Structures are given as C-alpha cells and as structure tokens.
Amino acid sequence: MTMLTLDTSPAVSFHYRTPVASRSGLARLFAAAVVNSQFRETLLCEPDSALAGGYLGQSFSLTEQETAIVRTIRAKNLTDFAQKVNQALKAI
C-alpha cells in the first residue's frame, strides 16, 4: 500500500532562504495595500510614510533588509512594486 503525504518541503535544503513565516510583515504590508487604496498610494509614492504610519495602528514587522528594499523601490502600481520587491529579495 502506498502512503500519500502532503509534505512538499524538501528533506534537505541546499541553499539558504528566509522561511515564508518570517516574511509575515511583508505579507501584511501587501495585504494592506491590496485592501486600502489610500495606503497603496502612500506606499507607492511615499514608502517611508507608509512604513512609519503602519496600517490600522499596527506597524509592520520587517527585517532591516526588507525595510531598505521597500524604502528604495519606486513603482507605478502594486504589481510592479511586488515584482521589484520579489527581485530584490532573490538577490539577498
């Protein structure tokens, strides 16, 4: 009898990547940008203000590298912003 498992993670990792769970601050940042157009425009035009102000009174738990990436990216829309963040994260 064959056993079916839903475990999709490799048994051995040959390179270091930050686990998805530790990127929850970025996930919250993008979720806020998706659901709130005012926050999205602030993020795109003034990322420092968006990070400083947080969303609904809560700040985003970002690493120093993630914060630096978000602050330096300039994009015309959220899709472009997300692609640039993803490219920058792959480089670190």
N, C-alpha and C positions, 0 to 999 in steps of 0.2 A: 504494500500500500504506500502511495506517495503522500508525503505531508506537504500541505500548502501553507506557506508563510507569507506574511505581508511585510516582512522586514526588507526594506530596499536599500539600507545603508551598507556600504562595503565593509567587510570584516577588517580590512587593513587600509589605512589611508596613506598614500604615498606622498602627499603634499599637504601643507597646512592651509586651512581655510577657516575663517571665523564661522562658528556654528550659526545657523539661522536664528536660533533662540536669542543669541546675543545681538542680533540686528533688530530687536523689537522696537527700539527707539526710531529707527528709520521706517519701520512698518507703520508706526503710529503717525510719524510725520507725513507719510504719503496718504494714509487714510484721512487725516485732517484736510489735506489738500484736495482730495477727491470729493469730500462731502461739503466743503465750505469754500465757495468761490472767492470770498474776501481773503481768507487765509492763503488760498492758492495764489492769488495775485500778489500778496505780500511776499510769499516765498519766492516767486519768480522775479519780482522787482527789487525786493529788499530782504534777502535771506537772513541778514543779521537781525533785523527786526522780527522776522518770523520766529527765529530761534529764541531770541530774548523774550518774546511775548508768550511763547508756548501756545497751547490751544485749550480753551475752556479752563484756564487757570492751572494747567499742568504743563510742566516742562518736558522736553524730550530727552531721554537718556541716550545720548550719543557719545561715542568714543571721541577722542581728540581728532583722530584721522577723519572720522565721519563728519564731525563739525567743520573741519577745514575744507573738506570736499563740498559740503552744502554751501558754505560761505563763498566759495570761489566760482561755482557754476553759474553761468548765465544761459538762460534758455527762453525760448519764445512761448513754450507751452509745457504742460506737465509731462507729456510723453517724451519730449526732448530732454527735459530735466532728468527724468527717470533713466533714460538711456545713458546720459552723461554720468550720472551717479554710478550706474552699473559698470561702465567702462573704467571709471576711476577706482572703484572697489576691486576690480580684477587686477589692477596694476599694483595694488599694495600687498 
